[in-house]
Structure formats: structure tokens, C-alpha cells
């Protein structure tokens, strides 16, 4: 199935709707209260059912390139292809941008998974009163948040490049 290449004005609108803002992957945070880790009903040891902060709304995820649970990076990938078709980037530059996007996409998913695990370890340590392990686990969480911030900046660079080139052709000075 062949898809149509969007017009420049459509491409510009699609790119302008996207954002690359670091969200700190807050959806992975385990919720705790005075009784310890909040758990869903029916939790068992093999699936502790820890309650998390939860995902952002679909409307936010649809625009947020940095989100681990978004399809916005698919939109950006299609925009790279369309940008090459319209001559905004060369075929070689488009291939490089797509490879970079794929690398970033995988890294965001891996960082999200690692943060999931780190947040669980942190919550279990806190619930068990093992204060000695908290600083090290918090440092690990902070490193993952920083990595996500760096990946968001890389996405922002790709997004900004395409948007700038599209604006230059779509709205010439």
C-alpha cells in the first residue's frame, strides 16, 4: 500500500504539532503512601501490581516525541521521508536522520524499561526501610532521567532541523 506524500503545508502543520520535551519518564514512578507501596487489587508475589503515576493523556502522547509510549516518532519518520521527497533534505541526509531516529527510539524504550526497574527497586527499598540503598538507587534513577533528557534534546535537533527547512520553503522571507 503506497501512501501519498503530504503537501508542504500539511508537512509543516504535522511538524509544528510535535514537541520534544523531556518528561522525566514520570509514568514509571511507583506510588507510595503511609502504608507503603500502593498495589492494585489481586496483586501476587510474581506480579506485585504496583500502582504507577500512569501515562500522560493520548493527546499529549500524540504530540510528544520524547515519550516512550508515543506514535509521534512514527510521524517524524514519515516527515523525514516526505522532506526528502520535497527536496528539503538529501536522500543521504534522510537516511542518516532515519537511522539516528531509530537509534534514539530504541534508546528511549531501553531507558524507559531501565527506569521501570529502578523505580521498583527504589520503592521496595523504601518500603522495607532500607535507607542505606536509597541514595544509590536514586542516583541511578537520576542518571536515567538525564539520559532521557539527552535523547529528548537529540530528537529536538532532528525535529528543529526539519521544521526550519520546511518553514524556509513554506514561508519564504
C-alpha positions as CSV (number, residue, x, y, z in Angstrom):
1,X,0.0,0.0,0.0
2,X,1.5,3.3,-1.1
3,X,0.8,6.4,0.9
4,X,0.6,9.8,-0.6
5,X,3.4,12.3,0.2
6,X,1.9,15.2,2.2
7,X,1.9,18.7,0.7
8,X,4.4,21.1,2.2
9,X,1.7,22.9,4.2
10,X,0.5,19.6,5.6
11,X,4.1,18.6,6.4
12,X,4.7,21.9,8.1
13,X,1.5,21.6,10.2
14,X,2.4,18.0,11.2
15,X,5.9,19.0,12.2
16,X,4.7,22.1,14.1
17,X,2.3,20.0,16.2
18,X,5.2,17.8,17.5
19,X,7.2,18.6,20.6
20,X,10.4,17.1,22.1
21,X,10.2,17.8,25.8
22,X,11.8,15.6,28.4
23,X,9.1,14.2,30.7
24,X,11.4,12.5,33.1
25,X,9.5,9.3,32.4
26,X,7.4,10.1,35.4
27,X,4.8,7.4,34.5
28,X,7.2,4.8,35.8
29,X,7.2,6.3,39.4
30,X,5.7,3.8,41.9
31,X,3.1,5.5,44.1
32,X,3.6,5.1,47.9
33,X,1.7,6.3,50.9
34,X,2.0,5.9,54.7
35,X,1.2,2.1,54.2
36,X,4.0,1.6,51.7
37,X,3.7,0.8,48.0
38,X,0.2,1.2,46.6
39,X,-0.8,-2.1,44.9
40,X,-3.7,-3.0,42.7
41,X,-6.2,-5.5,44.0
42,X,-5.3,-9.1,43.3
43,X,-1.6,-8.5,43.3
44,X,0.5,-11.6,43.8
45,X,4.2,-12.0,44.5
46,X,5.1,-12.9,40.9
47,X,3.2,-9.7,39.8
48,X,3.2,-7.3,42.7
49,X,0.8,-5.0,40.9
50,X,2.4,-1.8,41.9
51,X,0.4,1.4,41.1
52,X,2.3,3.9,39.0
53,X,1.7,7.6,38.3
54,X,0.4,6.5,34.8
55,X,0.8,7.6,31.3
56,X,0.1,11.1,30.0
57,X,-3.1,11.6,28.1
58,X,-3.3,10.2,24.5
59,X,-3.5,13.8,23.2
60,X,-0.2,14.7,24.9
61,X,1.5,11.4,23.8
62,X,0.4,12.0,20.2
63,X,2.5,15.2,20.1
64,X,5.3,14.2,22.4
65,X,8.3,12.9,20.5
66,X,10.2,12.0,23.8
67,X,7.5,9.8,25.3
68,X,8.3,6.1,25.5
69,X,4.6,5.4,24.7
70,X,4.0,7.6,21.6
71,X,3.5,7.2,17.9
72,X,4.8,10.7,17.3
73,X,8.2,9.3,16.3
74,X,6.4,7.4,13.5
75,X,5.1,10.8,12.3
76,X,8.6,12.3,12.5
77,X,9.9,9.3,10.5
78,X,7.3,9.9,7.8
79,X,8.1,13.6,7.8
80,X,11.8,12.8,7.2
81,X,10.8,10.7,4.1
82,X,8.4,13.5,2.9
83,X,11.2,16.1,3.5
84,X,13.4,14.1,1.1
85,X,10.7,13.9,-1.5
86,X,10.2,17.6,-1.3
87,X,14.0,18.2,-1.5
88,X,14.2,19.7,2.0
89,X,16.9,17.1,2.8
90,X,19.0,14.9,0.5
91,X,18.4,11.2,0.3
92,X,21.6,10.6,2.2
93,X,20.7,13.1,4.9
94,X,17.2,11.5,5.2
95,X,18.8,8.0,5.6
96,X,21.1,9.4,8.3
97,X,18.2,11.1,10.1
98,X,16.1,7.9,10.0
99,X,19.0,5.8,11.3
100,X,19.5,8.4,14.1
101,X,15.8,8.4,14.9
102,X,15.7,4.6,15.0
103,X,18.7,4.6,17.4
104,X,17.0,7.2,19.7
105,X,13.7,5.4,19.6
106,X,15.4,2.2,20.8
107,X,17.4,4.1,23.5
108,X,14.2,5.7,24.8
109,X,12.5,2.3,25.1
110,X,15.5,0.8,26.9
111,X,15.8,3.9,29.2
112,X,12.1,3.6,30.0
113,X,12.4,-0.1,30.8
114,X,15.5,0.5,33.0
115,X,13.7,3.3,34.8
116,X,10.8,1.0,35.4
117,X,13.1,-1.5,37.1
118,X,15.0,1.2,39.1
119,X,11.7,2.7,40.4
120,X,10.6,-0.7,41.6
121,X,13.9,-1.3,43.4
122,X,13.7,2.2,45.0
123,X,10.1,1.6,46.1
124,X,10.9,-1.8,47.6
125,X,14.0,-0.4,49.4
126,X,11.9,2.4,50.8
127,X,9.0,0.1,51.9
128,X,11.5,-2.3,53.6
129,X,13.1,0.7,55.4
130,X,16.5,0.0,53.8
131,X,17.6,3.6,53.8
132,X,21.2,2.7,53.0
133,X,20.3,1.6,49.5
134,X,18.1,4.6,48.6
135,X,20.8,7.1,47.6
136,X,22.4,4.7,45.1
137,X,19.1,3.8,43.6
138,X,18.0,7.5,43.4
139,X,21.3,8.3,41.7
140,X,20.5,5.6,39.1
141,X,17.0,7.0,38.6
142,X,18.6,10.5,38.2
143,X,21.1,9.2,35.6
144,X,18.2,7.6,33.6
145,X,16.3,10.8,33.7
146,X,19.4,12.7,32.5
147,X,19.8,10.1,29.7
148,X,16.2,10.7,28.7
149,X,16.8,14.4,28.7
150,X,19.7,14.0,26.3
151,X,17.7,11.8,24.0
152,X,14.9,14.4,24.0
153,X,17.5,17.0,23.0
154,X,18.6,14.8,20.1
155,X,15.0,14.4,19.0
156,X,14.6,18.2,19.3
157,X,17.5,18.7,17.0
158,X,16.1,16.5,14.3
159,X,12.6,18.0,14.7
160,X,14.0,21.5,14.6
161,X,16.1,20.9,11.5
162,X,13.1,19.6,9.6
163,X,10.8,22.3,10.8
164,X,13.3,25.0,9.9
165,X,13.8,23.6,6.4
166,X,10.1,23.3,5.9
167,X,9.4,26.9,7.1
168,X,12.1,28.2,4.8
169,X,10.3,26.7,1.8
170,X,6.8,27.0,3.0
171,X,7.1,30.6,4.3
172,X,10.0,32.2,2.4
173,X,11.1,35.5,3.7
